[in-house]
Amino acid sequence: MPRSDRTAKSKFLNALEKLHRDIARAFEQEPDYTLDAMNERERYAAALIILGNYFSSLSVKTIAARFFELGSAIADLNNGTVRSLLQPASADNRRADPSQLWRARARVALGLEALRRSGLNRQDAALKVASQYSSIANLAGAKAKDSKLQTTIFGWRRELKAGRVKNFEASELFAEGIKRIDRLSSRQGYLRFATRQFAEAAEFSCVFSPSCAFRKSYPDVMVVQPRQDWGGYNDPGPLDCPT
């Protein structure tokens, strides 16, 4: 390899390493601050500015400008300013629940599906969720708050299995999860899969309850992740169970 190519490759790898380090620092800043919307917006805005700087260093100014403006728009939300980019589209009737919330519900439905296939009956499966992951109740919508947790979570499973959930991300996540459940063959495999889905869903549900005790018991479980959950079907991801 010519020296000039080696130098260019070295600079590129160094830039990627710095990008990874700086973005990690952006999301880890002020770790003692709560994971509320205002603090999270500050972290996302900082990470987007770093991405903009990265593309600027590559002389791709037009792409850099997009990240700068998105970061600025997110930061403006903390001042009460909503740019047109972040204005929600008009809903036909009532506004739908966020995709992040529906992905968490899809994980609960997948966990229930795995428990049922492991041999647990409906009542025992619901009891397991209620006793070990009680914070999942926070995922219920306003209309479901007065319903029993068992009714609510099995309702999510029923609607997703019937294809009646309009949220694309949740539907895709559920469909891929069912494929992976179909590949399992042992009771322990079903139970491990279910545990992972409930753990991911419970961690997200703690966003609504910062004092949630679940984080203390499962500190390594990450908040439900976005598109990667349902896009990388052939890659190991959050749907996979530890062996």
N, C-alpha and C positions, 0 to 999 in steps of 0.2 A: 504494500500500500504506500503510495507517495506520501512524503512528509506533510505536504499541505493538507491531504485528506485526513491524515491522523490528527493533525492539529485541529481541523474543523470538527472532527468527531469528538475529540476531547473537550472542546469548548461547548459542544451541544450537550454532552453528558454532564458536564459541570453545571450548565444552565438548568438542566432537568433536576439535578440534585438540589440546587439552590431553590428551585421552584417548589419541590416537595418539602424542603425544610421550612421555607417561608410560609407556605399555606398551612402546614401543621402548626406553626407558631401563631398564625392568625386565629385558628380555631381553638387553640389552647390558651389564648390570652385571658387574663383575669379568670382563672379556673374557679375561684371562690364565688364568682357571680352566678346567680341562678340562671337556669336555662329558660328564662322567659323570653317573650318575643323581642323586646327591645334589645337585650344583650345579644341574642342570636343574630339579629339584623346587623349589629355592629360587627360581629365576627364574619358574617357572610360578605358584608361590604368590604372589609379589609382583605378577605381572600380574593375577591373579584378585582380589586385594585392591583393586587400582586400578580394576578393573571394578566392584567393589562400591561403591567410593566414587563412581564416576560415576553409578550408578543412585541412590545415596543423594542426590546433588546434585539429581536430578530428582524427589526425594520418592517414589521407587518402592522403599520399604523392603523389601517382601517379596522382590523380585527381588535386591536388593542382598544380603540375608541369605544367599541361595543361593550367590552367588559368594564371600562371606566364609567360609562354612562349607566350601566345596570347597577354597578356598585353605588354610584351616586344616588340613583333613584331609590335603592333600598335604604340607604342612609337617610334620605329625605323623609322617609316614613316616620322616623323617630322625631321629626320636627313637625309632624302633622301634615306634611305635603305629600300628595299622592299624584305622581306623574301619570300621564295618559297610558304609558306602557304597563303600569300596574293596576289600572282601573279594570275591575272585573266586567265581563260581558253581561248584558242584561239577561236575566233568567226568565224562562217562559212562565214559571210559577214561583215556587219558593226556591231559594238558593240551595244547591246541592252541597252535601258535606264534602270536605276536602279529600283529595285522593289519598293523602297520607293516612287519614283516618280510615278510609275504606280498605287500604292495604292491610292495616292492622286487623280489621274485622275479617278480612280474607284469611289471615294467618290463624285466627281463632277458629274459623270454619274448617281449615285444613287440619288443625289440631284435633278437632272433634271427629272429623272423618277418620283420622288415623286411630283415635281411641276406639271408635265403634268397630273398626276392622280388627283391632287387637282383641276384641271379645267383650269389651265393656258395654253394658247396656246404657241407654240414654240417661237414666237417673244417676248412675255411678259416674258417667263421663262428666255430667254437669256438676256433680258434687266435687269432683277432682278439680275442676276449674275454679269453682267458688271457694274452695278451701286453700288452694295453693296459689291462685292468681286472682285474688279478689279485686285488684285494681282494674281488671278488664271491664268491670262494670262502668268505668269512666268512658268507655268507647261508645256507649249507648247514646242515641240521639235524645233530644228533649222529649219526644213523644214516648220513648221506650223507658224513660227513667222510672216510671211507676210500675213497669212490668217486672216479673221475676227474671233473674239473670238467665235461668235455663231457657225460658221462652225466647228471650232476646237473642242469645247466641245461636240457638238452633234455628231461629228465624233467619239469621245471616247465612247459615249453611244451606238452608232450604232455598233461599232466593238466589244464591250463587250457583247452586247445582242446577236450578231451573233456568239459568241465564237471564234472570230478570233484573240483575244489578246493572245499572247503566254506566257505572264507573269503569272505564276501559282498563286502567291499571290493575284494579282489584280483580276484574274478571280474568285478565291474562295471568296474574299471579296465581289465582285459584286453579285455573286450567293446567298450568305447568305443575303446580303442587300435586294435583290429582295424578298426573302422569308419573311423578316420582313415587307417590304412594303405591301406584299400581306395580312398580318395580320392586317393592318390598315384599319379603316373604316370611318374616318371623315376627313373633309378638314383640320381641325386644326392639326390632327395627321400627315397628309402628310406634312404640312408646317413646323411643328416642326422637323420632321425627316430631311427634306431638309435643314433647317437652320443648324442643327448639322453637316451634311455632308459637306456643303460649308464652315462652320467655321473651321473644321478640315483641309480641303484641303487648305484653304486660309492661315492658320497658317504655314503649311509646305511650301507654296509658298513663304513665307516671308524669308525663308532660303536664297533664291536667292536675296533678297533685305532687308538687315539688317535695313534700315530706314523705313521699311513698317509700315504705320500708323495702320494697322489692330491690331497689338499687343497692341497698346495703348487703342483701343476700346474693345478688348476681351482678357484681360491679363490672364484669367484663362483657356483658351483653350490650350490644350497641342499639341505639334508637333505630326503629324501622327505617331502612334505606330506600331511596327513591328508585328510579328507573332500573338500576342494576338488579333489583329484586326479580323483575319479570322479563328483562331483555336478554340476559346472557344465559339462554337455556342450556347450552352445552358446557358451560363453565361451572366449577364449584362455586356455590354462592350460599346466601343465607338460608335457602331452602334445604340445603344438604345437612345431614346429621353427622355428628362425630362418630367415627368408627370405634 
